Amino acid sequence: MSMLKAGRPSSEKRAMTMGDISGESKVKRVNFDLPEALHTRLKTYAASQGKSIKEVLTEFVEGLG
């Protein structure tokens, strides 16, 4: 009998890691499309502030709340 099974691999529970029990906050990846002209503006702005795009966007999101 075959050991293969149907179903979604993501539906299975994953093992806990040290990060899960250390109390560190989890990180989520954000991915979206941006028109090239806006990306250039964002990249230019970040460079003018001496920051990365990630830093600029993270600071923006932190200021939302």
C-alpha positions, 0 to 999 in steps of 0.5 A: 500500500502506498504511503502517499496521502491526499490533503494539504500539507499546511494543515498538519501541525508543525513542531514547536521551535525555540522561537515559539517558547522564547516570547519573541514576536513572530514576523510576517512577510508582506508582499505587494505590487507597486507601480515602478514610479512609486517604487522609485519614489519610495526608494529615493525617499528611504535613501534620503532618510538614510533608511531602507524601504523596510525601515520606512514602511515599518515606521509608517505602519507603527504610526497607524495605531 
